[in-house]
Amino acid sequence: EYLLQRGLINPAQLAVVTKRNGWQPYYFMGAMRAAINHDLEKSKAAGSIRNRNSLKTETTGSQILIFEESLTTLATSIGG
């Protein structure tokens, strides 16, 4: 529901992925990545002063790398 509300997926996409066993973890890891990237771009566009409480305003390259490494670990742990 959260992804639908944010416009990151549509009902048709959700229906497809939920019917495909094995796709769900990878699809939703991609959705997590998309949500974070979307918020990063939104924060950059709005400027860091107005978004001081935004997690993404203070995000550094190393934090993004840590997130990507975490997703790789998750994917590997489920057989990807």
ChimeraX commands (.cxc) that place a marker at each C-alpha (Angstrom):
marker #1 position 0.00,0.00,0.00 radius 0.5
marker #1 position 2.84,2.39,0.86 radius 0.5
marker #1 position 4.44,1.97,-2.54 radius 0.5
marker #1 position 1.11,2.50,-4.25 radius 0.5
marker #1 position 0.46,5.68,-2.25 radius 0.5
marker #1 position 3.87,7.08,-3.14 radius 0.5
marker #1 position 3.34,6.29,-6.80 radius 0.5
marker #1 position 6.37,4.01,-6.94 radius 0.5
marker #1 position 4.31,1.14,-8.33 radius 0.5
marker #1 position 0.84,0.88,-9.79 radius 0.5
marker #1 position -1.83,-1.75,-9.08 radius 0.5
marker #1 position -1.02,-3.64,-12.29 radius 0.5
marker #1 position 2.66,-3.93,-11.33 radius 0.5
marker #1 position 1.74,-5.12,-7.86 radius 0.5
marker #1 position -0.57,-7.77,-9.31 radius 0.5
marker #1 position 2.18,-9.05,-11.63 radius 0.5
marker #1 position 4.87,-9.29,-8.99 radius 0.5
marker #1 position 2.67,-10.96,-6.38 radius 0.5
marker #1 position 1.78,-13.71,-8.86 radius 0.5
marker #1 position 5.43,-14.52,-9.64 radius 0.5
marker #1 position 7.05,-16.64,-6.94 radius 0.5
marker #1 position 10.66,-15.69,-6.42 radius 0.5
marker #1 position 10.36,-12.18,-7.85 radius 0.5
marker #1 position 8.96,-10.50,-4.77 radius 0.5
marker #1 position 12.14,-9.97,-2.75 radius 0.5
marker #1 position 14.13,-8.64,-5.68 radius 0.5
marker #1 position 11.32,-6.47,-6.97 radius 0.5
marker #1 position 10.78,-4.87,-3.59 radius 0.5
marker #1 position 14.49,-4.37,-2.99 radius 0.5
marker #1 position 14.40,-2.41,-6.23 radius 0.5
marker #1 position 11.38,-0.52,-4.95 radius 0.5
marker #1 position 13.32,0.40,-1.78 radius 0.5
marker #1 position 16.15,1.68,-3.95 radius 0.5
marker #1 position 13.68,3.68,-6.07 radius 0.5
marker #1 position 12.05,5.22,-2.99 radius 0.5
marker #1 position 15.39,6.34,-1.61 radius 0.5
marker #1 position 16.58,7.71,-4.95 radius 0.5
marker #1 position 13.26,9.51,-5.44 radius 0.5
marker #1 position 13.56,11.16,-2.04 radius 0.5
marker #1 position 17.19,12.09,-2.68 radius 0.5
marker #1 position 16.26,13.88,-5.89 radius 0.5
marker #1 position 13.31,15.58,-4.20 radius 0.5
marker #1 position 15.51,16.80,-1.35 radius 0.5
marker #1 position 18.17,18.09,-3.75 radius 0.5
marker #1 position 15.57,19.99,-5.74 radius 0.5
marker #1 position 14.01,21.59,-2.67 radius 0.5
marker #1 position 17.32,22.57,-1.11 radius 0.5
marker #1 position 18.87,21.35,2.09 radius 0.5
marker #1 position 17.82,24.29,4.29 radius 0.5
marker #1 position 14.09,23.65,3.96 radius 0.5
marker #1 position 14.58,19.90,4.36 radius 0.5
marker #1 position 16.93,19.84,7.33 radius 0.5
marker #1 position 14.92,17.05,8.95 radius 0.5
marker #1 position 15.03,14.93,5.81 radius 0.5
marker #1 position 17.20,11.83,6.07 radius 0.5
marker #1 position 18.33,12.37,2.51 radius 0.5
marker #1 position 19.57,15.93,3.02 radius 0.5
marker #1 position 22.55,14.67,4.98 radius 0.5
marker #1 position 23.14,11.59,2.85 radius 0.5
marker #1 position 26.69,11.14,1.68 radius 0.5
marker #1 position 28.12,8.92,-0.99 radius 0.5
marker #1 position 29.38,6.53,1.67 radius 0.5
marker #1 position 25.88,6.16,3.14 radius 0.5
marker #1 position 24.50,5.34,-0.28 radius 0.5
marker #1 position 27.27,2.79,-0.77 radius 0.5
marker #1 position 26.44,1.18,2.59 radius 0.5
marker #1 position 22.80,0.94,1.55 radius 0.5
marker #1 position 23.76,-0.66,-1.77 radius 0.5
marker #1 position 26.02,-3.13,0.03 radius 0.5
marker #1 position 23.15,-3.98,2.37 radius 0.5
marker #1 position 20.88,-4.68,-0.61 radius 0.5
marker #1 position 23.59,-6.91,-2.10 radius 0.5
marker #1 position 23.82,-8.81,1.17 radius 0.5
marker #1 position 20.05,-9.24,1.28 radius 0.5
marker #1 position 19.93,-10.45,-2.32 radius 0.5
marker #1 position 22.78,-12.89,-1.72 radius 0.5
marker #1 position 21.18,-14.25,1.43 radius 0.5
marker #1 position 18.03,-15.17,-0.45 radius 0.5
marker #1 position 19.91,-16.81,-3.27 radius 0.5
marker #1 position 20.46,-13.94,-5.69 radius 0.5
marker link #1:1,2 radius 0.2
marker link #1:2,3 radius 0.2
marker link #1:3,4 radius 0.2
marker link #1:4,5 radius 0.2
marker link #1:5,6 radius 0.2
marker link #1:6,7 radius 0.2
marker link #1:7,8 radius 0.2
marker link #1:8,9 radius 0.2
marker link #1:9,10 radius 0.2
marker link #1:10,11 radius 0.2
marker link #1:11,12 radius 0.2
marker link #1:12,13 radius 0.2
marker link #1:13,14 radius 0.2
marker link #1:14,15 radius 0.2
marker link #1:15,16 radius 0.2
marker link #1:16,17 radius 0.2
marker link #1:17,18 radius 0.2
marker link #1:18,19 radius 0.2
marker link #1:19,20 radius 0.2
marker link #1:20,21 radius 0.2
marker link #1:21,22 radius 0.2
marker link #1:22,23 radius 0.2
marker link #1:23,24 radius 0.2
marker link #1:24,25 radius 0.2
marker link #1:25,26 radius 0.2
marker link #1:26,27 radius 0.2
marker link #1:27,28 radius 0.2
marker link #1:28,29 radius 0.2
marker link #1:29,30 radius 0.2
marker link #1:30,31 radius 0.2
marker link #1:31,32 radius 0.2
marker link #1:32,33 radius 0.2
marker link #1:33,34 radius 0.2
marker link #1:34,35 radius 0.2
marker link #1:35,36 radius 0.2
marker link #1:36,37 radius 0.2
marker link #1:37,38 radius 0.2
marker link #1:38,39 radius 0.2
marker link #1:39,40 radius 0.2
marker link #1:40,41 radius 0.2
marker link #1:41,42 radius 0.2
marker link #1:42,43 radius 0.2
marker link #1:43,44 radius 0.2
marker link #1:44,45 radius 0.2
marker link #1:45,46 radius 0.2
marker link #1:46,47 radius 0.2
marker link #1:47,48 radius 0.2
marker link #1:48,49 radius 0.2
marker link #1:49,50 radius 0.2
marker link #1:50,51 radius 0.2
marker link #1:51,52 radius 0.2
marker link #1:52,53 radius 0.2
marker link #1:53,54 radius 0.2
marker link #1:54,55 radius 0.2
marker link #1:55,56 radius 0.2
marker link #1:56,57 radius 0.2
marker link #1:57,58 radius 0.2
marker link #1:58,59 radius 0.2
marker link #1:59,60 radius 0.2
marker link #1:60,61 radius 0.2
marker link #1:61,62 radius 0.2
marker link #1:62,63 radius 0.2
marker link #1:63,64 radius 0.2
marker link #1:64,65 radius 0.2
marker link #1:65,66 radius 0.2
marker link #1:66,67 radius 0.2
marker link #1:67,68 radius 0.2
marker link #1:68,69 radius 0.2
marker link #1:69,70 radius 0.2
marker link #1:70,71 radius 0.2
marker link #1:71,72 radius 0.2
marker link #1:72,73 radius 0.2
marker link #1:73,74 radius 0.2
marker link #1:74,75 radius 0.2
marker link #1:75,76 radius 0.2
marker link #1:76,77 radius 0.2
marker link #1:77,78 radius 0.2
marker link #1:78,79 radius 0.2
marker link #1:79,80 radius 0.2
view
